[in-house]
């Protein structure tokens, strides 16, 4: 069974594949400061965050597009 962190990583990958999100970027696997394990890291805004440090994630719909 996939872990919560694996599921979140897959969800983020699907969002990146299907949408343009300038504030979200996958930057590869690195050692996590939180667990010490090798985990996927993302750039969220200006911060580099290991997936195991993300406690919740909600994407907002922007209906202002022309």
C-alpha positions, 0 to 999 in steps of 0.5 A, a space after each residue: 500500500 502506498 504511503 501518504 507521502 507517495 500519494 501526495 507526490 503522485 497527486 502533485 505530479 498529476 497537478 504539474 502534468 495537467 496544469 501550469 503552476 508557476 509556484 510549484 516545481 518538482 526538483 528531484 529526490 533529496 534527503 529530507 531534513 524531517 525524516 532523513 529519508 530520500 524523498 521527492 522535493 518541491 519548490 513551493 513559492 521560494 521554499 524547497 520542501 520535502 514531500 514528507 514535510 507537506 501537511 496539507 495541499 489544496 489547489 485553487 481554481 482560477 476562473 479569471 483566465 481569458 
